[in-house]
Amino acid sequence: MEFGRIYGMIIETIEMSGDQKNNPLHGVKLADILEDLVEEYGWEELGYRIDIRCFNYDPSIKSSLKFLRRTPWAREKVERLYLKTF
């Protein structure tokens, strides 16, 4: 029984990695994306380019990550800017 469960997990992992081969952000952490964008633009410019509160009012990596992980539309905008920039 244990073998079947492990085998299924292995197959699922292989299938998931196959889905990701066309994803340019596969393996890139959200924290790294955000840190690179802040380094490139700074908080003020980042807040201008993506108008979300966590970039414009008392911005920090920690609070921004918390918001982006819970808000798919905002995360998508950040990921798009990252792809356009780098």
N, C-alpha and C positions, 0 to 999 in steps of 0.2 A: 504494500500500500504506500509506503514512504517513497519508494522508487517512482511510482506513477505521479505523485504530487511534485517531486523534484523535476522529473522529466517534463511535466507540463509547464513548470516555471521556466525551465531552460528554453523550451519552444516559444513561450510567450515573450521572453526577453529577446530572442533572435528576431521574431516577427516585429517587435517594437523598434529595434534598431534598423530594420529594413525600411520601416516607415519614415525614419528620420534622415536617411541618406541624402535627401534633397533639401533638408532644412539647414540653412547656413548658420543658424544659431544653436544647433545641436551641440551640447557639451559646454556652451558658454553660460556661465552663471549670471543671474540677474544682477547680483551685486557688482560683478565685473563690468557689465554693460553700463550700469549707473555710474560707477567710479570713472570709467573711461569718458563718458559724456560730460561729467562734471569737470574733469581735467581738461577736456577739449574746449568746452563752452563757458564753464563757470555757472553758478546757480542762477544768476540774473538772466543771462542769455538763454539758459535751458528753460527757465520759467517763461520767457518771452516766446520761445519756439513751441513749447508744450505748456499751455496755460492751465496748470493744475495747482491747487493750493499748496501742496506739499513742496513744490519747487519755489513758490513765491513768498511764503510766510514762514519765517524761522526754519529754513530747509536743513535737513540732515540726511545722511545716508540711511540711518536706521528708520526714521519715520517714513521716508520715501519708499523704502523696500516694503515696509508693512502695508502701505497704501497700495503699491503696485501689485503685490501678491494677492490682494483681495479685490482688485478692480481690473478686470480683463481689458476693458477698452483703453484704459490709461497705459497699461503694460504694452498693449499693441502699438500705441503711439510711440512709446519709448523704444521699442524694438525696431520699428520702422525708421526712426531717426538714426539709431545706431547703424543699421544697414546702409542708409544713405551716406552716413559720415565716414564709416570705415570700410 
